[in-house]
Every structure is written in structure tokens, then in C-alpha cells.
Amino acid sequence: MTEQIKTLRDSAAMRWTALLLLALAMFCSYIFMDILSPIKDLMQETRGWDSTAFGTMQGSEVFLNVFVFFLIFAGIILDKMGVRFTAVLSGAVMLIGAIIKWYAVTESFIGSGLDTWFTNHLNYIPVFDELGVSPFYEGMPASAKFAAVGFMIFGCGCEMAGITVSRGIVKWFKGREMALAMGSEMALARLGVATCMIFSPFFAKLGGEVSVSRSVAFGVVLLCIALMMFVVYFFMDKKLDAQTGEAEEKDDPFKISDIGKILSDSGFWIVALLCVLYYSAIFPFQKYAVNMLQCNLTLTEPAADSFWAGSTVTIVQYVIMLVVAAAGFASNFMKNKSKKYGLLAISIIALIIYCYMGFMRQSAESIFAVFPLLAVLITPILGNYVDTKGKAASMLVLGSLLLIACHLTFAFILPLFKGNAVGGIAVAYITILVLGSSFSLVPASLWPSVPKLVDAKVIGSAYALIFWIQNIGLWLFPLLIGKVLDKTNPDVTDPTKFDYTWPLVMLACLGVAALLLGLLLKVIDKKKGLGLEEPNIKD
């Protein structure tokens, strides 16, 4: 029996178009989020950003969300103004912040009045300096300070976009393929990380002349596209409301009175701490991962006149990456076994070709770009497993174990292969892919568990607080990694010669803490019968 179409939401094509608009906007924002990560070495060489300056600038993305509580304000704006207005507003805010960051790294900024002003000011911020949480410090390059200002603004828009997109998906897919829709949006957004890793260095080195501002300009153009996507979504959403005759669905507002109730709930604290520990070991690591590989792998640039050194290979490798992701993701939803395994085979073959090309290019950026590919492949499998079989708490434990193993491998095993070109890259590929699978295990099991741990009456407020606590880690750990890197490499001036052992051990310790919390959660689940090991879908 065919689906009766009364509104845009009843049309599969229209609701998936709405999802595509939202997902592509988040895809663009994920690219800009890490736009400087694969060119950390170039930032030090061309702009004088040491690891502390780089880490402070990277951590500034969530500074306003954490310390000015903008994340809470974003939830209030969404509640009061609705999905479509907040979507367009978030797109505009992201774009404004991105333009500021772009100008900060251009040649035009050097020697400008802004350069002078930022050199002489913001060296001391009352209260924030005393607390040790200032987003600036004396001696921080002016370009890094101004870029941090832009990144703070971008971060406000990005977090606002994240909660808005989730709310939009609920609005369009409620009672339909919501889990699949959310998984698809997450998968496409994560491909933004791989896209950034491949194209940021490509644009920075385009034409043989290094220009870091070109990479950021690429991100700015994509955020213009993201804003256009939100504008198109605005009109689709408005038409949907006109058809249904309903006002926009809104969440319960964040209430100050909820805080006491939430903070006294042990389940909330376990989830919140698991969230901040796990994500702090992943997202800040992404910002340093390419430089870490440059420091630990023996990479030899291919001959300048070879195919592997040209610009064409970047496009070809990216197309192959899309084949890996698309075929792998689609294979999960094929009922016909021959089609399912056929797509899976195509995905695996394409992944092997991609890895071979990364090896031939001798490029740390394209090596790390495999990070989200396995996640895209297995996220639907894991989500379906939790829905039908359960074992969410066990998945959290497994995800933490994989996280610890990967960071310790990067810290102690990968450096042993220095000088072994093939062995080092093989170890790097395997570890990165396993880390990507760990990245799927925890979110697939963590987020569906929240309603089982927290009182349904305060679930919205609990999510707001969890995201706020998560942002504290996303602010703190890029900064800490940079500081530890500089302290443990005091005389190193070559950005490809850093010893990353201690920053990686620090991240592994986050995994150990997450593992202990995961085990505690299993004990509490068994004692209180929370149902974390039970499937979400009941017969």
C-alpha cells in the first residue's frame, strides 16, 4: 500500500530533501571546524603559531558556549523562535565568524591596524586570567588572537546549528525513519572531517605557493553554501507549517529550577562525564592528528613531476573516498544478500585503493582522512544492534578499551616504525580505522541510553547541561595538548619533529577514566535494573 501524501512531510522525497539540506549544512560546518588542523605545521612556519598558540586558538571555538553560556541561550532561541529562524541565524553567525578567521590569516592582516591593536591588547583579561581560562595570553600572535575571536563566533553558530538540525529532523521524521535519518546526517557530517583533511592542504599548497588563507577561504565558501541550504530549508519548513496549520513544534525551555534535580541524579553525572571524557579524547585529537603523523611517520615527497604530486590525484582520491562511504553505508539497508555483499565488497576494495593512494602520495593528511570511513560503514549496524539486541553499556566499555589501545599505539608503537615507510603507514591506517570504529561505538550506545538514566520530565534540560559540560572538555583539551607539546619539546623548532608521547598518554588516561565509568554504569544498571543492556525496541 502506497503512502498517502497530504503534506510535504508525507512525501519520502520531500522529507529526505529536507534532511539533505540540513545534513549538507552540517557537512560544511564540520569542514570549517577543522580547516587548520591538517596544516598546523604551515601555521607555525608562515604565521609563527607555536603549539600553545595553535591549541589556544582551536579551543576558543567553544569558549563563549562554555563561559558565556551561549549554548543555553541557543536552546532558548530555538525554543522561542523555532527551527527555521534559528537555522538561518546559525548559518549567518557561522559565516560571520568564518570571515573574521579568514581575514586573520590573510597577508592583508599582517601590519594592519588590527594587527597592531591585537598585539598590544587582550594580553590580560580580568577574572579569566585569574581563573586560568582566558582565551588569549601575552605573547600570543595577533593573527591567532583575531582568528580566535572569529572561531568563537563560528562556534556559537555551529552549536546552535547542531541542536537546530536535530530538532528539525525530529520535526520531519517523527513516527517515520527517524533513527535512520539521524544516522545518515551524522555519517554525512563526519565525512566533512575527511574532506577537510584532504582539501585544506590541497588549497594551502595550490600552485606551488603556500597560502594558508586559501584553505580558510575554501571553508568560507562552503559556509556560504550552508547558509543557502538553511534558507531553502526555511521555505520548505514554512510551507510544511502552512499545510499542517500547526505552529512550530518546540521543546520545553531550559529551566534554572531543573538544575538541582538533574545534578542530584547519579545517572546524569555518569553520562555527562562519559561524554566529556570520550569526546575530549577524540575531537581535540583530530586537531593535532595530522601533525602527530608527520612527526611519527617516515614520509618522502613524491617527485614533483609525478602523478602522485599533482592536483588531479587529490580529486581522484576524494572520489574513491566517497565510493567507500556511499557503498558501505548503503550496504546496511539492502535486504537482497547479493546486493548487500556486492556493495560491501565495492566499499572494501575502494578502501584498499584509497589507502594505497595515500601511501603513494606520502601524505599525512590523506592517511588520517580514513578516520571517519569505517564509522560511516558501521554506525547503522551498531545503532540497529542497540535497537534490537541492546548491550549499550557493554558497547561503552568496548569503545573505551579501543580508545585507550589506539592512543597508546600512537604513543609507543607507531614511533618504533620510524624509518619503516610501509610498516609505519600500515600501523597508522589500522589504528586510525579502529579509532573511527570506537567513535561509532560510544555515540551509538551513549545517546540512546540518556532517557533510561534521566527523568523524562527534565530530559531536555539534561541534554543542554550535558552539551555544556562536553564543551568544557572541547575547550580545555586542545589548549592542554598544545601546552604539553611545547613543555615536552622545549628546543624543537621544526613542526615535524615534535614528540607526541605525553599528549597521547594524557588522552589515553581520558579513555581509562571513561572505561572505569563504563564499568560503574554496568554495575549500577545491574543493581537498579535501568535496562541499558536491553534492546530499545520491545517485541
C-alpha positions as CSV (number, residue, x, y, z in Angstrom):
1,M,0.0,0.0,0.0
2,T,1.5,3.3,-1.1
3,E,1.9,6.2,1.4
4,Q,-0.9,8.7,1.3
5,I,0.6,12.2,0.7
6,K,-1.2,15.1,2.4
7,T,1.8,17.3,3.4
8,L,5.5,17.7,2.4
9,R,6.3,15.5,5.4
10,D,4.3,12.6,4.0
11,S,6.4,12.6,0.8
12,A,9.5,10.5,1.3
13,A,11.3,12.5,-1.4
14,M,10.5,15.9,0.3
15,R,11.4,14.8,3.9
16,W,14.7,13.3,2.7
17,T,15.3,16.5,0.7
18,A,14.8,18.5,3.9
19,L,17.3,16.1,5.7
20,L,19.8,16.5,2.8
21,L,19.7,20.3,3.2
22,L,20.3,20.1,6.9
23,A,23.0,17.4,6.6
24,L,24.9,19.3,3.9
25,A,24.9,22.4,6.0
26,M,26.4,20.4,8.9
27,F,28.9,18.8,6.5
28,C,30.1,22.2,5.5
29,S,30.4,23.3,9.2
30,Y,32.4,20.2,10.1
31,I,34.9,21.0,7.3
32,F,35.4,24.6,8.6
33,M,35.7,23.3,12.2
34,D,39.0,21.6,11.5
35,I,40.1,23.6,8.5
36,L,43.5,24.5,10.1
37,S,44.1,21.1,11.7
38,P,45.9,19.4,8.7
39,I,48.1,22.5,8.2
40,K,49.3,23.1,11.8
41,D,52.9,22.9,10.5
42,L,52.3,25.6,7.9
43,M,50.7,27.8,10.6
44,Q,53.9,27.6,12.6
45,E,56.1,28.2,9.5
46,T,54.1,31.1,8.0
47,R,52.3,32.8,11.0
48,G,54.6,31.9,13.9
49,W,51.9,29.9,15.8
50,D,53.6,27.5,18.2
51,S,51.6,24.6,19.7
52,T,50.3,26.7,22.6
53,A,49.0,29.4,20.2
54,F,47.5,26.8,17.9
55,G,45.8,24.9,20.8
56,T,44.5,28.1,22.4
57,M,43.0,29.3,19.1
58,Q,41.5,25.8,18.4
59,G,40.0,25.7,21.9
60,S,38.4,29.1,21.5
61,E,35.7,27.6,19.3
62,V,33.6,26.7,22.4
63,F,34.8,29.4,24.7
64,L,31.6,31.5,24.5
65,N,29.4,28.4,24.7
66,V,31.1,27.4,28.0
67,F,31.9,30.6,29.8
68,V,29.2,33.0,28.5
69,F,26.6,30.1,28.5
70,F,25.7,30.8,24.8
71,L,24.8,27.1,24.4
72,I,22.0,27.6,26.9
73,F,20.9,30.8,25.1
74,A,20.9,28.9,21.8
75,G,18.4,26.5,23.3
76,I,16.2,29.4,24.4
77,I,16.4,31.0,21.0
78,L,15.4,27.7,19.4
79,D,12.5,27.3,21.8
80,K,11.2,30.8,21.3
81,M,11.9,31.3,17.6
82,G,11.5,27.8,16.1
83,V,13.6,25.7,13.9
84,R,13.7,27.6,10.6
85,F,14.6,31.0,12.1
86,T,17.3,29.5,14.3
87,A,18.7,27.5,11.3
88,V,19.2,30.7,9.2
89,L,20.5,32.6,12.2
90,S,23.1,29.9,13.0
91,G,24.2,29.8,9.3
92,A,24.7,33.6,9.4
93,V,26.6,33.5,12.7
94,M,28.9,30.7,11.4
95,L,29.6,32.7,8.2
96,I,30.5,35.9,10.1
97,G,32.9,34.1,12.4
98,A,34.5,32.3,9.5
99,I,35.1,35.6,7.6
100,I,36.8,37.1,10.6
101,K,39.0,34.0,11.0
102,W,39.8,34.1,7.3
103,Y,40.9,37.7,7.4
104,A,43.1,37.0,10.5
105,V,45.3,34.5,8.4
106,T,45.5,36.6,5.2
107,E,48.6,38.6,4.2
108,S,46.4,41.8,4.4
109,F,46.1,41.4,8.2
110,I,49.9,41.5,8.6
111,G,51.0,45.0,9.5
112,S,47.4,46.3,9.6
113,G,45.9,48.4,12.3
114,L,44.1,45.3,13.6
115,D,47.4,43.5,13.8
116,T,48.8,46.3,15.9
117,W,45.8,46.5,18.1
118,F,45.6,42.8,18.8
119,T,49.4,42.7,19.5
120,N,49.0,45.5,22.2
121,H,45.7,44.4,23.7
122,L,43.9,41.4,25.1
123,N,47.1,40.3,26.9
124,Y,45.3,40.3,30.2
125,I,41.6,39.6,30.7
126,P,40.5,40.3,34.3
127,V,38.9,37.4,36.1
128,F,39.5,35.0,33.2
129,D,43.3,35.3,33.7
130,E,43.0,34.8,37.4
131,L,40.9,31.6,36.8
132,G,43.4,30.5,34.2
133,V,40.7,30.2,31.4
134,S,41.5,33.3,29.3
135,P,41.2,32.6,25.5
136,F,44.3,34.9,25.0
137,Y,47.7,35.4,26.6
138,E,50.6,37.8,26.4
139,G,52.8,36.9,23.5
140,M,50.1,35.1,21.6
141,P,50.4,36.1,17.9
142,A,47.9,38.8,16.9
143,S,46.7,36.7,14.0
144,A,46.0,33.9,16.4
145,K,44.1,36.2,18.7
146,F,41.9,37.6,15.9
147,A,41.4,34.1,14.5
148,A,40.3,33.0,18.0
149,V,37.7,35.8,18.0
150,G,36.3,34.6,14.7
151,F,36.4,31.0,15.8
152,M,34.4,31.8,19.0
153,I,31.7,33.4,16.9
154,F,31.7,30.5,14.5
155,G,31.5,28.1,17.5
156,C,28.3,29.8,18.7
157,G,26.7,29.4,15.3
158,C,27.9,25.8,15.0
159,E,26.5,24.6,18.3
160,M,23.2,26.4,17.5
161,A,23.1,24.7,14.2
162,G,23.7,21.3,15.8
163,I,20.8,21.4,18.2
164,T,18.6,23.0,15.5
165,V,19.3,20.3,12.9
166,S,18.5,17.6,15.5
167,R,15.2,19.3,16.2
168,G,14.5,19.7,12.5
169,I,15.0,16.0,11.9
170,V,12.6,15.2,14.7
171,K,10.0,17.5,13.2
172,W,10.2,16.0,9.7
173,F,10.7,12.3,10.6
174,K,8.7,11.8,13.8
175,G,6.9,8.5,13.5
176,R,8.9,7.6,10.5
177,E,12.6,6.7,9.7
178,M,14.0,9.0,12.5
179,A,16.9,6.8,13.6
180,L,18.0,6.2,10.1
181,A,17.7,9.9,9.3
182,M,19.8,10.9,12.3
183,G,22.4,8.2,11.5
184,S,22.6,9.4,7.9
185,E,23.0,13.1,9.0
186,M,25.8,12.0,11.4
187,A,27.5,10.0,8.7
188,L,27.5,12.8,6.1
189,A,28.7,15.3,8.7
190,R,31.6,13.1,9.7
191,L,32.6,12.9,6.0
192,G,33.3,16.6,6.4
193,V,36.3,15.7,8.6
194,A,37.8,13.6,5.8
195,T,37.0,16.3,3.2
196,C,38.8,18.8,5.4
197,M,41.9,16.6,5.8
198,I,42.2,16.2,2.0
199,F,41.4,19.6,0.7
200,S,42.7,22.0,3.3
201,P,46.4,21.1,2.5
202,F,45.4,20.9,-1.2
203,F,44.3,24.6,-1.3
204,A,47.1,25.8,1.0
205,K,49.8,24.4,-1.4
206,L,47.9,25.0,-4.7
207,G,50.1,26.3,-7.5
208,G,53.3,25.5,-5.5
209,E,53.0,28.6,-3.4
210,V,51.9,28.2,0.3
211,S,48.9,30.3,1.4
212,V,47.1,29.2,4.5
213,S,44.4,31.8,3.9
214,R,43.3,29.9,0.7
215,S,42.3,26.9,2.9
216,V,40.2,29.1,5.2
217,A,38.7,30.8,2.1
218,F,37.6,27.4,0.9
219,G,35.8,26.9,4.2
220,V,34.2,30.3,4.0
221,V,32.8,29.5,0.5
222,L,31.3,26.2,1.9
223,L,29.7,28.1,4.8
224,C,28.1,30.4,2.2
225,I,26.6,27.3,0.7
226,A,25.5,26.1,4.1
227,L,23.6,29.4,4.7
228,M,21.9,28.9,1.3
229,M,20.9,25.4,2.4
230,F,19.3,26.8,5.5
231,V,17.5,29.4,3.6
232,V,16.0,26.8,1.2
233,Y,15.1,24.7,4.3
234,F,13.4,27.8,5.8
235,F,10.9,28.0,2.9
236,M,10.3,24.2,2.9
237,D,9.6,24.3,6.6
238,K,7.3,27.3,6.3
239,K,5.3,25.5,3.6
240,L,5.0,22.4,5.8
241,D,3.6,24.5,8.7
242,A,1.1,26.2,6.3
243,Q,0.0,22.7,5.2
244,T,-0.4,21.3,8.7
245,G,-1.9,24.5,10.2
246,E,0.3,24.0,13.2
247,A,2.7,26.2,15.0
248,E,6.3,25.0,15.1
249,E,6.9,22.2,17.5
250,K,9.0,23.4,20.4
251,D,10.9,21.8,23.2
252,D,10.3,22.6,26.8
253,P,12.6,25.5,27.7
254,F,15.6,25.1,29.8
255,K,14.6,26.0,33.4
256,I,17.0,27.0,36.2
257,S,14.8,25.1,38.6
258,D,15.7,21.9,36.8
259,I,19.4,22.1,37.6
260,G,19.1,20.9,41.2
261,K,17.0,17.9,40.2
262,I,19.4,17.0,37.4
263,L,22.6,17.5,39.3
264,S,21.4,15.2,42.2
265,D,20.9,12.4,39.7
266,S,23.8,10.0,39.6
267,G,22.8,8.7,36.2
268,F,23.2,12.2,34.8
269,W,26.7,12.6,36.1
270,I,27.9,9.2,34.7
271,V,26.5,10.1,31.2
272,A,27.9,13.7,31.3
273,L,31.3,12.6,32.5
274,L,31.4,9.7,29.9
275,C,30.5,12.2,27.3
276,V,33.1,14.8,28.2
277,L,35.9,12.2,28.7
278,Y,35.2,10.4,25.4
279,Y,34.7,13.3,23.2
280,S,37.7,15.2,24.7
281,A,39.9,12.3,23.6
282,I,38.6,12.4,20.1
283,F,37.8,15.9,18.8
284,P,40.8,17.7,20.3
285,F,43.0,14.8,18.9
286,Q,41.7,15.5,15.4
287,K,43.1,19.0,15.5
288,Y,46.6,17.6,16.1
289,A,46.4,14.2,14.4
290,V,47.9,15.2,11.0
291,N,50.9,16.8,12.7
292,M,51.3,13.8,15.0
293,L,51.5,11.6,11.9
294,Q,54.0,13.9,10.3
295,C,56.2,13.6,13.4
296,N,56.0,9.8,13.6
297,L,56.0,8.6,10.0
298,T,58.8,8.5,7.5
299,L,57.3,10.3,4.6
300,T,59.1,11.1,1.4
301,E,57.6,13.6,-1.0
302,P,56.9,12.1,-4.5
303,A,58.8,13.5,-7.4
304,A,57.3,16.9,-8.4
305,D,56.5,15.8,-12.0
306,S,54.8,12.5,-10.9
307,F,51.1,11.8,-10.8
308,W,51.2,11.4,-7.0
309,A,52.4,15.0,-6.5
310,G,49.9,16.6,-8.9
311,S,46.5,18.1,-8.0
312,T,44.5,15.5,-10.0
313,V,45.3,12.7,-7.5
314,T,43.6,14.7,-4.8
315,I,40.3,14.8,-6.7
316,V,40.6,11.1,-7.7
317,Q,41.3,10.0,-4.1
318,Y,38.4,12.0,-2.8
319,V,36.0,10.4,-5.3
320,I,37.2,7.0,-4.2
321,M,36.6,8.0,-0.6
322,L,33.0,8.9,-1.5
323,V,32.6,5.5,-3.1
324,V,33.9,3.8,0.1
325,A,31.5,5.8,2.3
326,A,28.4,5.6,0.0
327,A,28.7,1.8,-0.9
328,G,29.5,0.9,2.7
329,F,26.6,2.9,4.2
330,A,24.1,1.7,1.5
331,S,25.1,-1.9,2.1
332,N,23.4,-1.8,5.6
333,F,20.0,-1.2,4.1
334,M,20.0,-3.8,1.4
335,K,17.6,-6.8,2.0
336,N,18.9,-8.7,-1.0
337,K,22.0,-10.5,0.2
338,S,23.8,-10.4,-3.2
339,K,23.3,-6.6,-3.4
340,K,24.3,-6.2,0.3
341,Y,27.6,-8.1,0.0
342,G,28.3,-6.7,-3.5
343,L,28.2,-3.1,-2.1
344,L,30.3,-4.2,0.9
345,A,32.9,-5.7,-1.5
346,I,32.9,-2.5,-3.5
347,S,33.4,-0.5,-0.4
348,I,36.3,-2.6,0.9
349,I,38.1,-2.7,-2.5
350,A,37.7,1.1,-2.8
351,L,39.1,1.5,0.8
352,I,42.2,-0.6,-0.1
353,I,42.7,1.6,-3.3
354,Y,42.3,4.7,-1.2
355,C,44.9,3.5,1.4
356,Y,47.3,2.6,-1.4
357,M,46.9,6.1,-3.0
358,G,47.5,7.7,0.5
359,F,50.7,5.7,0.8
360,M,51.9,6.6,-2.7
361,R,51.2,10.3,-2.0
362,Q,53.2,10.1,1.3
363,S,50.6,12.5,2.7
364,A,49.8,12.5,6.5
365,E,46.5,14.4,5.7
366,S,45.2,11.8,3.3
367,I,46.3,9.0,5.7
368,F,44.3,10.4,8.6
369,A,41.3,11.1,6.3
370,V,40.3,7.4,6.6
371,F,39.3,8.2,10.2
372,P,35.5,8.6,9.6
373,L,35.2,6.0,6.8
374,L,34.8,2.9,9.0
375,A,32.5,4.9,11.2
376,V,30.2,5.7,8.3
377,L,30.1,2.0,7.4
378,I,29.3,0.6,10.9
379,T,27.2,3.3,12.5
380,P,23.9,1.9,11.1
381,I,25.0,-1.6,12.2
382,L,25.7,-0.5,15.7
383,G,22.6,1.6,16.0
384,N,20.4,-1.3,14.8
385,Y,22.1,-3.6,17.2
386,V,21.4,-1.4,20.2
387,D,17.8,-1.0,19.0
388,T,17.2,-4.7,18.5
389,K,19.7,-6.5,20.8
390,G,20.7,-4.0,23.5
391,K,24.1,-4.2,25.2
392,A,24.6,-0.4,25.3
393,A,26.7,-0.4,28.5
394,S,28.9,-3.1,27.1
395,M,29.5,-1.1,24.0
396,L,30.5,1.9,26.1
397,V,33.2,-0.3,27.8
398,L,34.4,-1.7,24.4
399,G,34.6,1.7,22.9
400,S,36.7,3.0,25.8
401,L,39.0,0.0,25.5
402,L,39.6,0.6,21.8
403,L,40.2,4.3,22.5
404,I,42.9,3.5,25.1
405,A,44.5,1.0,22.8
406,C,44.6,3.4,19.9
407,H,46.1,6.3,21.8
408,L,48.8,4.1,23.4
409,T,49.6,2.6,19.9
410,F,50.1,6.1,18.6
411,A,52.3,7.0,21.6
412,F,54.5,3.9,21.9
413,I,54.2,1.6,18.9
414,L,54.0,3.9,15.9
415,P,57.3,5.7,16.8
416,L,59.0,2.3,16.7
417,F,58.3,2.2,13.0
418,K,60.1,5.5,12.3
419,G,62.3,4.7,9.2
420,N,60.0,1.9,8.1
421,A,57.9,3.6,5.4
422,V,55.5,0.7,4.8
423,G,55.2,-0.6,8.3
424,G,54.6,2.8,9.9
425,I,51.8,3.8,7.4
426,A,50.2,0.3,7.8
427,V,50.1,0.7,11.6
428,A,48.8,4.2,11.2
429,Y,46.0,3.1,8.9
430,I,44.9,0.2,11.1
431,T,44.9,2.3,14.3
432,I,43.0,5.2,12.7
433,L,40.3,2.9,11.3
434,V,39.9,1.2,14.8
435,L,39.7,4.7,16.4
436,G,37.0,5.5,13.9
437,S,35.0,2.4,14.8
438,S,35.4,3.4,18.5
439,F,34.0,6.8,17.6
440,S,30.9,4.9,16.4
441,L,30.5,2.6,19.3
442,V,30.2,5.2,22.0
443,P,27.7,7.6,20.4
444,A,25.6,4.7,19.2
445,S,25.2,3.4,22.7
446,L,25.6,6.6,24.8
447,W,22.8,8.9,23.4
448,P,20.0,6.3,23.3
449,S,20.8,5.5,27.0
450,V,20.2,9.0,28.3
451,P,16.4,8.6,28.5
452,K,16.9,5.5,30.6
453,L,19.1,7.3,33.1
454,V,17.4,10.7,33.5
455,D,13.9,11.6,34.5
456,A,11.8,12.2,31.4
457,K,10.5,15.5,32.8
458,V,13.9,17.1,32.7
459,I,15.4,15.3,29.6
460,G,15.7,18.5,27.6
461,S,17.4,20.4,30.3
462,A,19.7,17.4,31.0
463,Y,20.8,17.4,27.3
464,A,21.5,21.1,27.5
465,L,23.7,20.6,30.6
466,I,25.5,17.5,29.0
467,F,26.4,19.5,25.9
468,W,27.6,22.4,28.1
469,I,29.8,20.0,30.1
470,Q,31.1,18.4,26.9
471,N,32.0,21.8,25.5
472,I,34.2,22.4,28.6
473,G,36.4,19.4,27.5
474,L,36.4,20.6,23.9
475,W,37.7,24.0,25.1
476,L,40.2,22.6,27.6
477,F,42.0,19.8,25.8
478,P,43.1,21.4,22.6
479,L,44.7,24.0,24.9
480,L,46.3,21.3,27.2
481,I,47.6,19.3,24.2
482,G,49.3,22.4,22.9
483,K,50.8,23.3,26.3
484,V,52.0,19.8,27.0
485,L,53.5,19.6,23.5
486,D,55.5,22.8,24.0
487,K,56.6,21.9,27.5
488,T,57.9,18.4,26.5
489,N,59.6,19.8,23.3
490,P,61.2,23.0,24.6
491,D,64.0,23.2,22.0
492,V,62.1,21.9,18.9
493,T,61.6,24.4,16.1
494,D,60.8,22.0,13.3
495,P,57.0,21.4,13.5
496,T,57.5,17.9,12.1
497,K,59.9,16.8,14.8
498,F,57.7,17.0,17.9
499,D,57.5,14.1,20.4
500,Y,53.8,13.5,20.9
501,T,54.2,10.8,23.6
502,W,52.8,12.7,26.6
503,P,49.9,14.4,24.9
504,L,48.8,10.9,23.7
505,V,49.3,9.4,27.1
506,M,47.1,12.2,28.5
507,L,44.3,11.3,26.0
508,A,44.7,7.6,26.8
509,C,44.1,8.5,30.5
510,L,40.8,10.0,29.5
511,G,40.0,6.6,28.0
512,V,40.9,4.9,31.2
513,A,38.6,7.2,33.2
514,A,35.8,6.5,30.6
515,L,36.4,2.8,31.0
516,L,36.0,2.9,34.8
517,L,32.8,4.9,34.4
518,G,31.5,2.5,31.8
519,L,32.1,-0.4,34.2
520,L,30.5,1.5,37.1
521,L,27.5,2.1,34.8
522,K,27.2,-1.7,34.2
523,V,27.2,-2.3,37.9
524,I,24.5,0.4,38.5
525,D,22.4,-0.9,35.6
526,K,22.5,-4.5,37.1
527,K,21.7,-3.2,40.6
528,K,18.9,-0.8,39.7
529,G,17.6,-2.5,36.6
530,L,17.9,0.6,34.3
531,G,17.6,-1.6,31.2
532,L,20.8,-0.4,29.5
533,E,21.6,-3.9,28.3
534,E,18.1,-4.4,27.0
535,P,17.1,-3.5,23.4
536,N,15.4,-0.2,22.7
537,I,12.7,-1.9,20.5
538,K,10.5,-4.1,22.6
539,D,8.6,-7.0,21.0
